[in-house]
Amino acid sequence: MILLVVAVLLLAVLIGSAAYLPLPVTLVAGAAIAVWLAVFAVRERRRHGSGNRTRRA
C-alpha cells in the first residue's frame, strides 16, 4: 500500500513540474509511473483475487 501512496505522490510532483520539464521527459516519466501502478494492481489482484471468487453470498 505504501508503494501506491509513493506512486501517487510522484505523479503529483510530476504533474506540478510538467510546466518546467520538456514534454518528452514528462511523458516518459508519466508512462513509467503508469506501468508501475499497473504492475502493482496486477500483483494485488493475484494476491487477493482468488479468495474472493470462491466465496459466494
C-alpha distance matrix in Angstrom:
0.0 3.8 5.3 5.2 6.6 8.8 10.0 11.0 12.7 14.4 15.6 16.9 18.7 20.1 21.4 23.0 24.7 25.7 29.1 29.8 28.6 30.7 29.6 29.1 26.7 24.7 24.6 23.7 20.8 19.6 20.1 18.1 15.0 15.7 16.0 12.8 11.0 13.5 12.9 9.2 10.4 13.2 11.6 9.5 12.8 14.8 13.0 13.2 15.9 18.9 18.8 19.0 21.9 24.2 24.0 26.4 27.4
3.8 0.0 3.8 5.3 5.1 6.2 8.6 9.9 10.6 12.3 14.2 15.4 16.5 18.2 20.0 21.1 22.5 24.1 27.3 27.7 26.6 29.0 28.3 27.9 25.2 23.3 23.8 22.7 19.5 18.8 19.7 17.4 14.4 15.9 16.5 12.9 11.9 15.0 14.3 10.9 12.9 15.8 14.1 12.7 16.2 17.9 16.2 16.8 19.6 22.4 22.4 22.7 25.6 27.9 27.8 30.2 31.1
5.3 3.8 0.0 3.8 5.4 5.0 6.1 8.6 9.8 10.4 12.2 14.2 15.2 16.2 18.2 19.8 20.9 22.0 25.5 25.8 24.3 26.3 25.5 24.8 22.1 20.5 20.7 19.3 16.3 15.7 16.3 13.8 11.0 12.7 12.9 9.2 8.8 11.9 11.1 8.2 10.8 13.5 12.1 11.6 15.0 16.6 15.5 16.7 19.0 21.9 22.6 23.0 25.4 27.9 28.3 30.7 32.0
5.2 5.3 3.8 0.0 3.8 5.4 5.1 6.2 8.6 9.8 10.5 12.4 14.3 15.2 16.5 18.4 19.9 20.7 24.2 25.0 23.7 25.6 24.4 24.0 21.8 19.5 19.5 18.8 15.8 14.5 15.2 13.5 10.1 11.0 12.0 9.0 7.0 10.3 10.7 7.6 9.1 12.5 12.0 10.9 13.8 16.1 15.4 15.9 17.8 21.1 21.7 21.5 23.9 26.7 26.9 28.9 30.0
6.6 5.1 5.4 3.8 0.0 3.8 5.4 5.2 6.2 8.6 9.9 10.6 12.4 14.1 15.3 16.6 18.4 19.8 22.9 23.7 22.9 25.3 24.5 24.6 22.0 19.6 20.3 19.9 16.5 15.3 16.9 15.3 11.8 13.2 14.8 11.9 10.2 13.7 14.3 11.4 12.8 16.3 15.7 14.3 17.2 19.7 18.7 18.8 21.0 24.3 24.5 24.2 26.8 29.5 29.3 31.2 32.0
8.8 6.2 5.0 5.4 3.8 0.0 3.8 5.5 5.1 6.1 8.6 9.8 10.5 12.1 14.2 15.2 16.4 18.0 21.2 21.5 20.5 22.9 22.5 22.3 19.4 17.5 18.5 17.6 14.1 13.7 15.4 13.3 10.1 12.5 13.9 10.7 10.2 14.0 14.2 11.9 14.1 17.2 16.5 15.9 19.0 21.1 20.2 21.0 23.1 26.3 26.9 26.8 29.3 32.0 32.1 34.2 35.2
10.0 8.6 6.1 5.1 5.4 3.8 0.0 3.8 5.4 5.1 6.2 8.6 9.9 10.4 12.2 14.2 15.2 16.1 19.6 20.1 18.7 20.7 19.8 19.5 16.9 14.8 15.3 14.5 11.2 10.3 11.8 10.0 6.5 8.7 10.4 7.7 7.1 10.9 11.7 10.0 12.0 15.0 15.1 14.9 17.6 19.7 19.6 20.4 22.0 25.3 26.3 26.1 28.1 31.1 31.5 33.4 34.6
11.0 9.9 8.6 6.2 5.2 5.5 3.8 0.0 3.8 5.4 5.0 6.2 8.7 9.7 10.5 12.3 14.2 15.0 18.3 19.4 18.6 20.8 19.6 20.0 17.8 15.0 15.6 15.8 12.6 10.8 12.9 12.2 8.4 9.8 12.4 10.5 8.8 12.4 14.0 12.1 13.1 16.6 17.1 16.3 18.6 21.3 21.2 21.4 22.8 26.3 27.1 26.3 28.5 31.6 31.6 33.2 34.0
12.7 10.6 9.8 8.6 6.2 5.1 5.4 3.8 0.0 3.8 5.4 5.0 6.2 8.5 9.8 10.5 12.3 14.1 17.0 17.7 17.3 20.0 19.6 20.2 17.5 14.9 16.5 16.6 13.0 12.1 14.8 13.7 10.3 12.6 15.1 12.9 12.0 15.7 17.0 15.1 16.6 20.0 20.1 19.4 21.9 24.4 24.0 24.4 26.0 29.5 30.1 29.5 31.8 34.9 34.8 36.4 37.1
14.4 12.3 10.4 9.8 8.6 6.1 5.1 5.4 3.8 0.0 3.8 5.4 5.1 6.0 8.6 9.8 10.5 11.9 15.3 15.5 14.5 17.0 16.7 17.0 14.0 11.8 13.5 13.2 9.5 9.2 12.0 10.7 7.9 10.8 13.1 11.2 11.3 14.9 16.0 14.8 16.8 19.8 20.0 20.0 22.5 24.7 24.7 25.5 27.0 30.3 31.3 31.0 33.0 36.1 36.4 38.1 39.1
15.6 14.2 12.2 10.5 9.9 8.6 6.2 5.0 5.4 3.8 0.0 3.8 5.4 4.9 6.1 8.5 9.8 10.2 13.7 14.7 13.7 15.8 14.7 15.3 13.1 10.1 11.2 11.8 8.6 7.0 10.1 9.9 6.9 8.9 12.0 11.0 10.4 13.7 15.6 14.8 16.0 19.1 20.0 19.9 21.9 24.4 24.8 25.4 26.4 29.9 31.1 30.3 32.1 35.4 35.7 37.1 38.0
16.9 15.4 14.2 12.4 10.6 9.8 8.6 6.2 5.0 5.4 3.8 0.0 3.8 5.4 5.1 6.2 8.6 9.8 12.6 14.0 13.9 16.6 15.9 17.3 15.0 11.9 13.6 14.8 11.6 10.1 13.5 13.7 10.7 12.4 15.7 14.6 13.7 16.9 19.0 17.8 18.7 22.1 22.9 22.4 24.4 27.2 27.3 27.5 28.6 32.2 33.1 32.1 34.1 37.4 37.3 38.6 39.2
18.7 16.5 15.2 14.3 12.4 10.5 9.9 8.7 6.2 5.1 5.4 3.8 0.0 3.8 5.5 5.0 6.1 8.5 11.1 11.5 11.6 14.7 14.9 16.2 13.4 10.9 13.5 14.2 10.9 10.6 14.2 13.8 11.5 14.1 16.9 15.7 15.6 19.0 20.5 19.6 21.1 24.2 24.8 24.6 26.9 29.3 29.4 29.9 31.3 34.7 35.7 35.0 37.0 40.2 40.3 41.8 42.4
20.1 18.2 16.2 15.2 14.1 12.1 10.4 9.7 8.5 6.0 4.9 5.4 3.8 0.0 3.8 5.4 5.1 5.9 9.3 9.9 8.9 11.6 11.3 12.5 9.9 7.1 9.7 10.7 7.6 7.4 11.2 11.3 9.7 12.0 14.9 14.4 14.7 17.6 19.4 19.1 20.6 23.4 24.3 24.6 26.6 28.9 29.4 30.2 31.1 34.6 35.9 35.2 36.9 40.2 40.6 42.0 42.9
21.4 20.0 18.2 16.5 15.3 14.2 12.2 10.5 9.8 8.6 6.1 5.1 5.5 3.8 0.0 3.8 5.5 5.1 8.0 9.9 9.8 12.1 11.3 13.3 11.6 8.1 10.3 12.4 10.1 8.6 12.3 13.5 11.6 13.0 16.3 16.3 15.9 18.6 20.9 20.6 21.4 24.4 25.7 25.7 27.3 30.0 30.6 31.0 31.7 35.3 36.5 35.4 37.0 40.5 40.7 41.8 42.4
23.0 21.1 19.8 18.4 16.6 15.2 14.2 12.3 10.5 9.8 8.5 6.2 5.0 5.4 3.8 0.0 3.8 5.6 7.1 8.6 9.8 12.9 13.0 15.4 13.4 10.5 13.4 15.3 12.7 12.0 15.8 16.5 14.6 16.4 19.7 19.3 18.9 21.9 24.0 23.4 24.4 27.5 28.5 28.3 30.2 32.9 33.2 33.5 34.5 38.1 39.1 38.0 39.9 43.3 43.2 44.4 44.9
24.7 22.5 20.9 19.9 18.4 16.4 15.2 14.2 12.3 10.5 9.8 8.6 6.1 5.1 5.5 3.8 0.0 3.8 5.4 5.5 6.4 9.8 10.8 13.1 10.8 8.5 12.0 13.6 11.3 11.6 15.3 15.8 14.7 16.9 19.7 19.5 19.8 22.7 24.5 24.3 25.7 28.5 29.4 29.7 31.6 34.0 34.5 35.2 36.2 39.6 40.9 40.1 41.8 45.2 45.4 46.7 47.4
25.7 24.1 22.0 20.7 19.8 18.0 16.1 15.0 14.1 11.9 10.2 9.8 8.5 5.9 5.1 5.6 3.8 0.0 3.8 5.4 5.2 7.5 7.5 10.2 8.8 6.1 9.2 11.6 10.2 10.0 13.4 14.7 14.1 15.7 18.6 19.1 19.4 21.7 23.9 24.1 25.2 27.8 29.2 29.6 31.2 33.6 34.5 35.2 35.8 39.3 40.8 39.8 41.2 44.7 45.1 46.3 47.1
29.1 27.3 25.5 24.2 22.9 21.2 19.6 18.3 17.0 15.3 13.7 12.6 11.1 9.3 8.0 7.1 5.4 3.8 0.0 3.8 5.9 7.9 8.7 12.1 11.2 9.2 12.2 14.8 13.7 13.7 17.0 18.4 17.9 19.4 22.3 22.9 23.1 25.4 27.7 27.9 28.9 31.5 33.0 33.3 34.8 37.3 38.2 38.7 39.3 42.8 44.3 43.2 44.6 48.1 48.4 49.5 50.1
29.8 27.7 25.8 25.0 23.7 21.5 20.1 19.4 17.7 15.5 14.7 14.0 11.5 9.9 9.9 8.6 5.5 5.4 3.8 0.0 3.8 6.7 9.1 11.8 10.3 9.4 12.9 14.6 13.6 14.5 17.7 18.6 18.4 20.5 23.0 23.3 24.1 26.5 28.3 28.6 30.1 32.5 33.7 34.3 36.1 38.3 39.1 39.9 40.7 44.1 45.6 44.8 46.3 49.7 50.2 51.4 52.3
28.6 26.6 24.3 23.7 22.9 20.5 18.7 18.6 17.3 14.5 13.7 13.9 11.6 8.9 9.8 9.8 6.4 5.2 5.9 3.8 0.0 3.8 6.3 8.4 6.5 6.4 9.9 11.2 10.5 12.0 14.8 15.6 16.0 18.1 20.2 20.8 22.0 24.1 25.8 26.5 28.0 30.2 31.4 32.3 34.1 36.1 37.0 38.1 38.8 42.1 43.8 43.2 44.5 47.9 48.6 50.0 51.1
30.7 29.0 26.3 25.6 25.3 22.9 20.7 20.8 20.0 17.0 15.8 16.6 14.7 11.6 12.1 12.9 9.8 7.5 7.9 6.7 3.8 0.0 3.8 5.7 5.5 6.4 8.9 10.4 11.0 12.4 14.5 15.8 17.0 18.5 20.4 21.5 22.9 24.6 26.3 27.5 28.9 30.7 32.2 33.4 34.9 36.7 38.0 39.2 39.6 42.8 44.8 44.1 45.1 48.6 49.5 50.8 52.0
29.6 28.3 25.5 24.4 24.5 22.5 19.8 19.6 19.6 16.7 14.7 15.9 14.9 11.3 11.3 13.0 10.8 7.5 8.7 9.1 6.3 3.8 0.0 3.8 5.5 5.1 6.1 8.6 10.0 10.4 12.1 14.2 15.4 16.2 18.3 19.9 21.0 22.3 24.3 25.7 26.7 28.4 30.3 31.5 32.6 34.6 36.1 37.2 37.2 40.5 42.6 41.7 42.5 46.1 47.0 48.2 49.4
29.1 27.9 24.8 24.0 24.6 22.3 19.5 20.0 20.2 17.0 15.3 17.3 16.2 12.5 13.3 15.4 13.1 10.2 12.1 11.8 8.4 5.7 3.8 0.0 3.8 5.4 5.1 6.1 8.6 9.8 10.5 12.3 14.3 15.2 16.4 18.3 19.9 20.9 22.5 24.3 25.6 26.9 28.6 30.2 31.4 33.0 34.7 36.1 36.1 39.1 41.4 40.9 41.5 45.0 46.2 47.5 49.1
26.7 25.2 22.1 21.8 22.0 19.4 16.9 17.8 17.5 14.0 13.1 15.0 13.4 9.9 11.6 13.4 10.8 8.8 11.2 10.3 6.5 5.5 5.5 3.8 0.0 3.8 5.5 5.2 6.1 8.5 9.9 10.6 12.4 14.2 15.5 16.6 18.5 20.0 21.3 22.7 24.4 25.9 27.2 28.8 30.3 31.9 33.2 34.7 35.1 38.2 40.3 39.9 40.9 44.2 45.3 46.9 48.4
24.7 23.3 20.5 19.5 19.6 17.5 14.8 15.0 14.9 11.8 10.1 11.9 10.9 7.1 8.1 10.5 8.5 6.1 9.2 9.4 6.4 6.4 5.1 5.4 3.8 0.0 3.8 5.6 5.3 6.0 8.5 9.9 10.6 12.1 14.2 15.4 16.5 18.2 20.1 21.1 22.4 24.4 25.9 27.0 28.4 30.4 31.7 32.8 33.2 36.4 38.4 37.7 38.7 42.2 43.1 44.5 45.7
24.6 23.8 20.7 19.5 20.3 18.5 15.3 15.6 16.5 13.5 11.2 13.6 13.5 9.7 10.3 13.4 12.0 9.2 12.2 12.9 9.9 8.9 6.1 5.1 5.5 3.8 0.0 3.8 5.5 5.1 6.0 8.5 9.9 10.3 12.2 14.1 15.2 16.2 18.3 19.8 20.8 22.4 24.3 25.6 26.6 28.5 30.2 31.3 31.3 34.4 36.7 36.0 36.7 40.2 41.3 42.6 44.0
23.7 22.7 19.3 18.8 19.9 17.6 14.5 15.8 16.6 13.2 11.8 14.8 14.2 10.7 12.4 15.3 13.6 11.6 14.8 14.6 11.2 10.4 8.6 6.1 5.2 5.6 3.8 0.0 3.8 5.4 5.1 6.2 8.7 9.8 10.6 12.3 14.3 15.2 16.5 18.4 19.9 21.1 22.7 24.4 25.7 27.1 28.7 30.3 30.5 33.4 35.7 35.4 36.1 39.5 40.8 42.4 44.1
20.8 19.5 16.3 15.8 16.5 14.1 11.2 12.6 13.0 9.5 8.6 11.6 10.9 7.6 10.1 12.7 11.3 10.2 13.7 13.6 10.5 11.0 10.0 8.6 6.1 5.3 5.5 3.8 0.0 3.8 5.4 5.1 6.3 8.6 10.0 10.6 12.5 14.3 15.5 16.6 18.5 20.2 21.3 22.7 24.4 26.0 27.2 28.7 29.2 32.3 34.3 34.0 35.1 38.4 39.5 41.2 42.7
19.6 18.8 15.7 14.5 15.3 13.7 10.3 10.8 12.1 9.2 7.0 10.1 10.6 7.4 8.6 12.0 11.6 10.0 13.7 14.5 12.0 12.4 10.4 9.8 8.5 6.0 5.1 5.4 3.8 0.0 3.8 5.4 5.2 6.1 8.7 9.8 10.6 12.3 14.3 15.3 16.5 18.4 20.1 21.1 22.4 24.5 25.8 26.8 27.2 30.4 32.4 31.7 32.8 36.2 37.1 38.6 40.0
20.1 19.7 16.3 15.2 16.9 15.4 11.8 12.9 14.8 12.0 10.1 13.5 14.2 11.2 12.3 15.8 15.3 13.4 17.0 17.7 14.8 14.5 12.1 10.5 9.9 8.5 6.0 5.1 5.4 3.8 0.0 3.8 5.4 5.0 6.2 8.5 9.8 10.4 12.3 14.1 15.2 16.5 18.3 19.9 20.9 22.6 24.3 25.6 25.6 28.6 31.0 30.5 31.2 34.6 35.8 37.3 39.0
18.1 17.4 13.8 13.5 15.3 13.3 10.0 12.2 13.7 10.7 9.9 13.7 13.8 11.3 13.5 16.5 15.8 14.7 18.4 18.6 15.6 15.8 14.2 12.3 10.6 9.9 8.5 6.2 5.1 5.4 3.8 0.0 3.8 5.4 5.2 6.2 8.7 9.9 10.7 12.4 14.3 15.5 16.7 18.5 20.0 21.3 22.7 24.4 24.9 27.7 30.0 29.9 30.8 34.0 35.3 37.2 39.0
15.0 14.4 11.0 10.1 11.8 10.1 6.5 8.4 10.3 7.9 6.9 10.7 11.5 9.7 11.6 14.6 14.7 14.1 17.9 18.4 16.0 17.0 15.4 14.3 12.4 10.6 9.9 8.7 6.3 5.2 5.4 3.8 0.0 3.8 5.4 5.0 6.2 8.6 9.9 10.5 12.3 14.3 15.4 16.5 18.3 20.1 21.1 22.4 23.1 26.2 28.1 27.8 29.1 32.3 33.3 35.1 36.6
15.7 15.9 12.7 11.0 13.2 12.5 8.7 9.8 12.6 10.8 8.9 12.4 14.1 12.0 13.0 16.4 16.9 15.7 19.4 20.5 18.1 18.5 16.2 15.2 14.2 12.1 10.3 9.8 8.6 6.1 5.0 5.4 3.8 0.0 3.8 5.4 5.1 6.2 8.7 9.8 10.5 12.4 14.3 15.3 16.4 18.4 20.0 21.0 21.1 24.3 26.4 25.8 26.7 30.1 31.2 32.7 34.3
16.0 16.5 12.9 12.0 14.8 13.9 10.4 12.4 15.1 13.1 12.0 15.7 16.9 14.9 16.3 19.7 19.7 18.6 22.3 23.0 20.2 20.4 18.3 16.4 15.5 14.2 12.2 10.6 10.0 8.7 6.2 5.2 5.4 3.8 0.0 3.8 5.4 5.0 6.1 8.5 9.8 10.6 12.3 14.2 15.2 16.6 18.3 19.9 20.0 22.8 25.3 25.1 25.8 29.1 30.5 32.3 34.3
12.8 12.9 9.2 9.0 11.9 10.7 7.7 10.5 12.9 11.2 11.0 14.6 15.7 14.4 16.3 19.3 19.5 19.1 22.9 23.3 20.8 21.5 19.9 18.3 16.6 15.4 14.1 12.3 10.6 9.8 8.5 6.2 5.0 5.4 3.8 0.0 3.8 5.5 5.3 6.2 8.7 10.1 10.7 12.4 14.3 15.6 16.6 18.4 19.1 22.0 24.0 24.2 25.4 28.4 29.7 31.8 33.6
11.0 11.9 8.8 7.0 10.2 10.2 7.1 8.8 12.0 11.3 10.4 13.7 15.6 14.7 15.9 18.9 19.8 19.4 23.1 24.1 22.0 22.9 21.0 19.9 18.5 16.5 15.2 14.3 12.5 10.6 9.8 8.7 6.2 5.1 5.4 3.8 0.0 3.8 5.5 5.0 6.1 8.7 9.9 10.5 12.2 14.3 15.3 16.3 16.9 20.2 22.0 21.6 22.9 26.2 27.1 29.0 30.6
13.5 15.0 11.9 10.3 13.7 14.0 10.9 12.4 15.7 14.9 13.7 16.9 19.0 17.6 18.6 21.9 22.7 21.7 25.4 26.5 24.1 24.6 22.3 20.9 20.0 18.2 16.2 15.2 14.3 12.3 10.4 9.9 8.6 6.2 5.0 5.5 3.8 0.0 3.8 5.4 5.1 6.2 8.6 9.9 10.5 12.4 14.2 15.4 15.2 18.3 20.6 20.2 21.0 24.3 25.6 27.4 29.3
12.9 14.3 11.1 10.7 14.3 14.2 11.7 14.0 17.0 16.0 15.6 19.0 20.5 19.4 20.9 24.0 24.5 23.9 27.7 28.3 25.8 26.3 24.3 22.5 21.3 20.1 18.3 16.5 15.5 14.3 12.3 10.7 9.9 8.7 6.1 5.3 5.5 3.8 0.0 3.8 5.5 5.2 6.2 8.6 9.9 10.7 12.3 14.3 14.7 17.2 19.6 20.0 20.8 23.7 25.3 27.6 29.8
9.2 10.9 8.2 7.6 11.4 11.9 10.0 12.1 15.1 14.8 14.8 17.8 19.6 19.1 20.6 23.4 24.3 24.1 27.9 28.6 26.5 27.5 25.7 24.3 22.7 21.1 19.8 18.4 16.6 15.3 14.1 12.4 10.5 9.8 8.5 6.2 5.0 5.4 3.8 0.0 3.8 5.5 5.2 6.2 8.6 10.0 10.6 12.2 13.3 16.2 17.9 18.2 19.7 22.6 23.7 26.0 28.0
10.4 12.9 10.8 9.1 12.8 14.1 12.0 13.1 16.6 16.8 16.0 18.7 21.1 20.6 21.4 24.4 25.7 25.2 28.9 30.1 28.0 28.9 26.7 25.6 24.4 22.4 20.8 19.9 18.5 16.5 15.2 14.3 12.3 10.5 9.8 8.7 6.1 5.1 5.5 3.8 0.0 3.8 5.5 5.2 6.1 8.6 9.9 10.5 10.8 14.1 15.9 15.6 16.9 20.1 21.1 23.1 25.0
13.2 15.8 13.5 12.5 16.3 17.2 15.0 16.6 20.0 19.8 19.1 22.1 24.2 23.4 24.4 27.5 28.5 27.8 31.5 32.5 30.2 30.7 28.4 26.9 25.9 24.4 22.4 21.1 20.2 18.4 16.5 15.5 14.3 12.4 10.6 10.1 8.7 6.2 5.2 5.5 3.8 0.0 3.8 5.5 5.1 6.2 8.6 10.0 9.7 12.3 14.9 15.0 15.6 18.6 20.3 22.5 24.9
11.6 14.1 12.1 12.0 15.7 16.5 15.1 17.1 20.1 20.0 20.0 22.9 24.8 24.3 25.7 28.5 29.4 29.2 33.0 33.7 31.4 32.2 30.3 28.6 27.2 25.9 24.3 22.7 21.3 20.1 18.3 16.7 15.4 14.3 12.3 10.7 9.9 8.6 6.2 5.2 5.5 3.8 0.0 3.8 5.5 5.2 6.2 8.7 9.6 11.7 13.9 14.9 16.0 18.5 20.2 22.8 25.2
9.5 12.7 11.6 10.9 14.3 15.9 14.9 16.3 19.4 20.0 19.9 22.4 24.6 24.6 25.7 28.3 29.7 29.6 33.3 34.3 32.3 33.4 31.5 30.2 28.8 27.0 25.6 24.4 22.7 21.1 19.9 18.5 16.5 15.3 14.2 12.4 10.5 9.9 8.6 6.2 5.2 5.5 3.8 0.0 3.8 5.4 5.0 6.0 7.6 10.5 11.8 12.4 14.2 16.8 17.8 20.4 22.4
12.8 16.2 15.0 13.8 17.2 19.0 17.6 18.6 21.9 22.5 21.9 24.4 26.9 26.6 27.3 30.2 31.6 31.2 34.8 36.1 34.1 34.9 32.6 31.4 30.3 28.4 26.6 25.7 24.4 22.4 20.9 20.0 18.3 16.4 15.2 14.3 12.2 10.5 9.9 8.6 6.1 5.1 5.5 3.8 0.0 3.8 5.4 5.3 4.8 8.0 10.1 10.1 11.2 14.1 15.5 17.7 20.1
14.8 17.9 16.6 16.1 19.7 21.1 19.7 21.3 24.4 24.7 24.4 27.2 29.3 28.9 30.0 32.9 34.0 33.6 37.3 38.3 36.1 36.7 34.6 33.0 31.9 30.4 28.5 27.1 26.0 24.5 22.6 21.3 20.1 18.4 16.6 15.6 14.3 12.4 10.7 10.0 8.6 6.2 5.2 5.4 3.8 0.0 3.8 5.7 5.3 6.7 9.5 10.7 11.3 13.5 15.6 18.3 21.1
13.0 16.2 15.5 15.4 18.7 20.2 19.6 21.2 24.0 24.7 24.8 27.3 29.4 29.4 30.6 33.2 34.5 34.5 38.2 39.1 37.0 38.0 36.1 34.7 33.2 31.7 30.2 28.7 27.2 25.8 24.3 22.7 21.1 20.0 18.3 16.6 15.3 14.2 12.3 10.6 9.9 8.6 6.2 5.0 5.4 3.8 0.0 3.8 6.0 7.1 8.4 10.3 11.9 13.6 15.1 18.2 20.8
13.2 16.8 16.7 15.9 18.8 21.0 20.4 21.4 24.4 25.5 25.4 27.5 29.9 30.2 31.0 33.5 35.2 35.2 38.7 39.9 38.1 39.2 37.2 36.1 34.7 32.8 31.3 30.3 28.7 26.8 25.6 24.4 22.4 21.0 19.9 18.4 16.3 15.4 14.3 12.2 10.5 10.0 8.7 6.0 5.3 5.7 3.8 0.0 3.8 5.8 6.0 7.0 9.4 11.3 12.1 15.1 17.3
15.9 19.6 19.0 17.8 21.0 23.1 22.0 22.8 26.0 27.0 26.4 28.6 31.3 31.1 31.7 34.5 36.2 35.8 39.3 40.7 38.8 39.6 37.2 36.1 35.1 33.2 31.3 30.5 29.2 27.2 25.6 24.9 23.1 21.1 20.0 19.1 16.9 15.2 14.7 13.3 10.8 9.7 9.6 7.6 4.8 5.3 6.0 3.8 0.0 3.8 5.6 5.5 6.6 9.3 10.7 13.2 15.9
18.9 22.4 21.9 21.1 24.3 26.3 25.3 26.3 29.5 30.3 29.9 32.2 34.7 34.6 35.3 38.1 39.6 39.3 42.8 44.1 42.1 42.8 40.5 39.1 38.2 36.4 34.4 33.4 32.3 30.4 28.6 27.7 26.2 24.3 22.8 22.0 20.2 18.3 17.2 16.2 14.1 12.3 11.7 10.5 8.0 6.7 7.1 5.8 3.8 0.0 3.8 5.6 5.5 6.9 9.3 12.3 15.5
18.8 22.4 22.6 21.7 24.5 26.9 26.3 27.1 30.1 31.3 31.1 33.1 35.7 35.9 36.5 39.1 40.9 40.8 44.3 45.6 43.8 44.8 42.6 41.4 40.3 38.4 36.7 35.7 34.3 32.4 31.0 30.0 28.1 26.4 25.3 24.0 22.0 20.6 19.6 17.9 15.9 14.9 13.9 11.8 10.1 9.5 8.4 6.0 5.6 3.8 0.0 3.8 5.6 5.9 6.9 10.4 13.2
19.0 22.7 23.0 21.5 24.2 26.8 26.1 26.3 29.5 31.0 30.3 32.1 35.0 35.2 35.4 38.0 40.1 39.8 43.2 44.8 43.2 44.1 41.7 40.9 39.9 37.7 36.0 35.4 34.0 31.7 30.5 29.9 27.8 25.8 25.1 24.2 21.6 20.2 20.0 18.2 15.6 15.0 14.9 12.4 10.1 10.7 10.3 7.0 5.5 5.6 3.8 0.0 3.8 5.6 5.5 8.1 10.6
21.9 25.6 25.4 23.9 26.8 29.3 28.1 28.5 31.8 33.0 32.1 34.1 37.0 36.9 37.0 39.9 41.8 41.2 44.6 46.3 44.5 45.1 42.5 41.5 40.9 38.7 36.7 36.1 35.1 32.8 31.2 30.8 29.1 26.7 25.8 25.4 22.9 21.0 20.8 19.7 16.9 15.6 16.0 14.2 11.2 11.3 11.9 9.4 6.6 5.5 5.6 3.8 0.0 3.8 5.6 7.4 10.7
24.2 27.9 27.9 26.7 29.5 32.0 31.1 31.6 34.9 36.1 35.4 37.4 40.2 40.2 40.5 43.3 45.2 44.7 48.1 49.7 47.9 48.6 46.1 45.0 44.2 42.2 40.2 39.5 38.4 36.2 34.6 34.0 32.3 30.1 29.1 28.4 26.2 24.3 23.7 22.6 20.1 18.6 18.5 16.8 14.1 13.5 13.6 11.3 9.3 6.9 5.9 5.6 3.8 0.0 3.8 6.5 10.1
24.0 27.8 28.3 26.9 29.3 32.1 31.5 31.6 34.8 36.4 35.7 37.3 40.3 40.6 40.7 43.2 45.4 45.1 48.4 50.2 48.6 49.5 47.0 46.2 45.3 43.1 41.3 40.8 39.5 37.1 35.8 35.3 33.3 31.2 30.5 29.7 27.1 25.6 25.3 23.7 21.1 20.3 20.2 17.8 15.5 15.6 15.1 12.1 10.7 9.3 6.9 5.5 5.6 3.8 0.0 3.8 6.8
26.4 30.2 30.7 28.9 31.2 34.2 33.4 33.2 36.4 38.1 37.1 38.6 41.8 42.0 41.8 44.4 46.7 46.3 49.5 51.4 50.0 50.8 48.2 47.5 46.9 44.5 42.6 42.4 41.2 38.6 37.3 37.2 35.1 32.7 32.3 31.8 29.0 27.4 27.6 26.0 23.1 22.5 22.8 20.4 17.7 18.3 18.2 15.1 13.2 12.3 10.4 8.1 7.4 6.5 3.8 0.0 3.8
27.4 31.1 32.0 30.0 32.0 35.2 34.6 34.0 37.1 39.1 38.0 39.2 42.4 42.9 42.4 44.9 47.4 47.1 50.1 52.3 51.1 52.0 49.4 49.1 48.4 45.7 44.0 44.1 42.7 40.0 39.0 39.0 36.6 34.3 34.3 33.6 30.6 29.3 29.8 28.0 25.0 24.9 25.2 22.4 20.1 21.1 20.8 17.3 15.9 15.5 13.2 10.6 10.7 10.1 6.8 3.8 0.0
